[in-house]
Amino acid sequence: MAITKTTKLNHIEVFPALDSSAADSSNAKHAVVHAEYLDTLDDSEDSDLPVTVGRKTLITKFVEDGGAATDYSSHDVLVRTVCAAIWS
């Protein structure tokens, strides 16, 4: 009777910096992480479920150029590890 949602990391891609000569506080100077998740909604009493939907997210080092660092703590542990490694 209750719908459950499960999320699975499908894949991660890392794209190189667009401009290595940009300012250190610019997102263009740093690699970008693209994470794709699969969200599955299920209810054992509903014959139309489960339903799986892909969700993509692009993670940059900063919220905006010159702004605060992006908070990626809600992402999968592997995504957090990759972000920490490329932006350290």
N, C-alpha and C positions, 0 to 999 in steps of 0.2 A: 504494500500500500504506500510505502514511502519511496520516493525517488532518491536514488543515490547517485552521486557524481564521483567518478574517479578520473584522475589526471595522470597521464603518462608522458614523459619527455620522449618525443619521437626522434629529433636530431638537433644538433647545434652546428652552426657555421660561423666562422670568424672571417671577417672581411678586413683587409689591410687599411691603414690610414689613407685618407684621400690626399692629404697634403702634409708631408713630413716637415715642411718649413713653416707651418702655421704656428700660431701662439700656443703655448703649453695648455692654456685654459680653453682651447678650441676643440670641439669634437672632431674636426677634420684632421687633427694631429694624432688621433688615437684610433686603434682598431675598433670595429663595431661587432657586436655579437647578435646573431640571429638565432632565436630558439623557437622550435615548433613543438607544440604540445597537442596531444589527442585527449579530448574530454569525452568521457562516455557517461551517458545518463541511462539508468536502468531501473526497472521496477518489475519484480518477478511476476506480478499480477497483471501486467500490461503486455499484450501480445505484440504491440507496435514497438516495443523497446527491446533491446538497447539501441540507442542512437549514438553514433560517434561523430564528433565535429573537430576539425583541425583548427588550431589557434596559433597564430604566429606573433612573435614579439621581437622588436628590434631594440637592443639595449646599447645605449651610448654611454660614454664615461661620465658625461655631465648632463644634468637635466636640460640645460641650455648653455650655449657658449658663454664662458665667464661665470657660470652659475655653480650651484652646489653639485657635489658628486651624486650620481644616480644611486638610489637605494634599490639594490637587486636582491635583497635578503629574502623576499617571498618566492624566489625562483627555486627550482630543483637544485640539489646540492652540487651536481655536476656543472650546471650553469654558473653557480656561484664560484666554484673552483676555477673555471675557465676565465671568468671576468676578473677575479683576483689575480690570476697569473698574468694575464696580458696587460693589466693596468698597473702592475706593481712597479 
